[in-house]
Amino acid sequence: MTSDSLSLTLAALADPTRRAILARLALGEASVTELAEPFAMSFPAVSKHLKVLERAGLVARGRDAQFRPRRLQPEPLREIDEWLESYRALWDARFDRLETYLQALQAGDPGGNQN
């Protein structure tokens, strides 16, 4: 099992149920029962998904008497954003070349002659 935080976060986000749970928690705290409602799966299965999210640092457990609401902790998502940033420059350059090519096509110069 991997221990670096980026790998833990990406592994946790690989499952659509866990992403749906995070989307729900982005709206505010929720109990496990509330989080389990939209899914056709057992309560223990939802709890296993929550444990994966907690281990990745994406979800924290609160305490209010006997109620233990879960809340989103978005900080690990920042690490993903920083990792993706290096690829944004690559995509920006490709989109710039595409835009230049499309402008050349519109101008009737499909070869992109740049004289």
N, C-alpha and C positions, 0 to 999 in steps of 0.2 A: 504494500500500500504506500502511495506517495505521501510525502509530508510537506512539500512546498505549498505555500498558500495559494498561488495561482492555479496549480493543478487541482487542489482541493475545490476551489471555487468553480473552475470549469467543469470538473466531474459532477459537482452538485447541480450545475445548471444544465447538464446534458439531458436530464429527464424532464419531459413536458409537465408532469404533475408537480414537480418541485418548482418549475418556473411559474405555474399557475398559483401555487401557494404564495410565492414571493409577490406576484401581482396583487393578490388579495391583501397581503400584509402591507403593501404600499399604500393601501387605503386606510390602514389603521390596525391597531392591535386586534387580535382575535383569539378565541379559545380553540382548542384542538377540535372540539365538536363543530364549531363554526367553520373551521378550515376543512373538515372532512365532508361537510354537507354536499358540495357539488360533485363529489367523486363516487363512482360506483365501486368502491373498494372497502375492505374491512378497516375498522378503526386502528388496529395494530399496523396495518400497511401504511396508513397515513402517518402514524407515529414514527415509523422507520424513515419515511421521507423527511420528517421534521428533524430527526437525529442527524441525518446526512447534512441538512442545511445548517444545523447548529454546529456541527463539527467543522464546517467550512466557514463559520463565523458570520453567516448571512442572516441567521435568526437567533434571537435571544429570548429567554424565558423570563417573564416577570413573576411577580407574586403579589396577589391581592387576596388575603385570607386564604381560602382553599382554591381560589381561582388562579390559574397560572397562564395568563395570556402570553401569546407569542407576539413578538414585534420584529419588524425588519431592521437589520443592521446593514446599511448599504455600503459601508467602507470597503469590503472586499471587491465590490464592483468597480471601484476607482482603480484598483490594480489592473483589472481587465482593460479598462479604458486607456490606461497608460501603456499597456502592452500593445493595444490596437493602434495607438497613435503612430507608431513607427510604420505601420502599413498604410495609414492615411495619406502620407506623402506619395507613396507609390500609386495609390488610386487617383489622387489629385492629378499627378502627372499624366496618367492614362486618360483621364477625362479631359484634360487640357488638349492632348493630342487628338482625341475624338472630336472635340469642339472645333479645332483647327481644320480637321478633315471635313467635317460637316459644312463649315463655312466655305471651304474650297469647292465642295460639291454645289452648294447654292450659287456660288459665283461662276459655275460652269467650268471649273478647273478640277476635275476629279483626280488628277495626278498630284494636286497640291503643289503645283509649280510655284516656287517662292522667289521669283525674280524681282 
